[in-house]
Amino acid sequence: MSEVTLKQVVKAYGRNQVIHGIDLAIGSGEFVVFVGPSGCGKSTLLRMIAGLEEITAGEIAIGGTVVNDMPPRSRDIAMVFQDYALYPHKTVYENMAFGLRLRKAPDAEIRARVGEAAGILQIEHLLERKPRELSGGQRQRVAMGRAIVRKPKAFLFDEPLSNLDALLRAEMRVEIKKLHQKLGNTVVYVTHDQVEAMTLADRIVVLQAGNLIQYDTPDGIYNRPAAQFVAGFTGSPPMNFLPASMGEGGRTIRLPGGVDLPVPARRVAECARHAGREIVFGLRPEHIGIARDGDASHAVVPGRVMLVEPLGSDTLGLVRLGAADGAGEMTGRFAPDAGIRVGQGVPIGLAIDHFHLFDKTTGVAIRGADW
Amino acid sequence: MNTIPAAAADGRRPSGRDLSERALGALLLAPAALLLLVIVVYPIATLFWNSLHGVDNANPAAGEQFVGLKNYLTAFEDSRFWDSSLHTVLYILVTVPGALVVGLGLAMLANMPFRIKWPVRLGLLLPWALPLVFAGLIFRWFFEYNTGVVNDILRRFGVEPLQWLSDPNLAFAAISIAIVWKSSSFMALMLLAGLQTIPKSLYEAAEVDGATKWQQFVEITLPMLSPALFVALIFRTITAIQTFDIPYAMTGGGPGDSTETLAMYIHKTTLDFLDFGYGSALAALMFVLSMAATSGYLKYTRRSSGRSGED
């Protein structure tokens, strides 16, 4: 039993409130990633769970025990820090053994557990070294080793991969995922990297300016974003946004340059409530392509290719939708053999079922009960 | 593929240029070398020369005869030399650890996250910036029998006032307190610099690992601070060997010679008794003592620069 629950958690520094009442239930053994831009409060929230920051209001419980007034050492958690925070004057072995030694574990048990953790992380050959003799990736492994020897209720990771280069980061990401599959502990993981969030998480918490915007599976975050902020945060390249207006009866969406798109029948009822209003239209690059004849799932718009970016696996093309002045532009993901060229006029197909609509002022997604 | 000429690849330059660069280097070094020669090497050489001669300015008619090691032999038979040396060692043994403990406390206080830092920092800097003689005079007033603040406090608590500066043991204690007060701020400044290099995340990691505040101090602060501690200790020891101003201002070495340090005895021998030969021999002995302490420091820095960038 190692679930982590937050009830109306608030953090304020003096009069400056930075976390505005967050409710969250993290299941036992779940891998949850806090993601958001710098200053969204994700690290603060993690540090409050760890006990390194005081809780201004609300309640945090780990494994069913309210830990608000417990020091970090009593919370039965382990943490991996962004700068690893290895003790420079201790060997790798001593670094990993430190927590157990403080808990007065017998020597034989310490040896066994450090050995086991070192085996899992493949750092047995480094045990007698000092942290300064290790590479970034090795330090990262030691920091994780120090966390897992303790067998805590929950692991807390604070941007653990941000000091590594891109290649190593991808490698360690896989390691962390494997480790979680093997150990099955509850993990709370903070990152500003949406790829890390998407690839690692069972569920993702998207934070913005101290508010929880969406708590959902990676699939839900990506395909059913609750707000424009969430939609724009995931995907590479990110979702395209265009200012738009909702037509009469919620049946059409008008894009810049006078392009009208049909609203799918099942969404008309919801859209009708926004008829005549300014909205934001969003569509992911992979839902933009060259129109095929007789394909009812796509709205067809005359387009012109403005820019081509070949990536190898596919080609990104910036296309202008419509011919009028002020027409909107969107980036689409095309097959490399589609042969699009700059200046070329092509009919563009927009996947109707993947239209994302957001309230212009609040940024909240406009969606029906079934969506 | 580019090929690199062998000469350029190993970083060596043509030898003709080598010479002119050396000349330029020597030229640039010359002013500093000359300065060192005039203000360090020459006085030390003169000191050793004097120590081997009978240079008695109270009796200039005797001339400056070569006396060999006579002055040194005199020192070894001079009980006042041994007494003043013993006093110096006692001051070192009491005030160096004293200043270290007080300085560490002050440094840790100054390193705490106060909202307004400058009063703490100023409090640290003030004793350090104060001239030694002033510090000595201030403490002499503190410990003065009739009007001193220390005896005033004792009287308020109904305790008999003490003869602070006239009792040998109390005078030693009073001087030690003054020296610790004066020198702990320098210690604190050095240790504060050391403390600030310790990443905060280490304490957080230790806290999560289960360390109490005391365990964090023992397991993180002390080992991480040991290079700074060592340097501060050596610096303080070297200056403690030369202890002069504070006892000079507080007791003048009295009562009797009971608080006289080696530096004070040297000062008296040369400037009061004008015996430059003997005074120089005493100074040379003190120089050897200082060098011994300094070499300990040099040995340490050489060892730590050998593993540079490790910690």
Interface residues (C-beta under 8 A of the other chain):
Chain A: A50 G51 L52 P71 P72 R73 I77 A78 M79 F81 Q82 D83 A85 L86 Y87 P88 H89 F98 G99 L102 R103 K130 R132 R146 R150
Chain B: P199 S201 L202 E204 A205 A206 E207 V208 D209 G210 A211 T212 Q215 E219 I220 P223 M224 G309 E310 D311
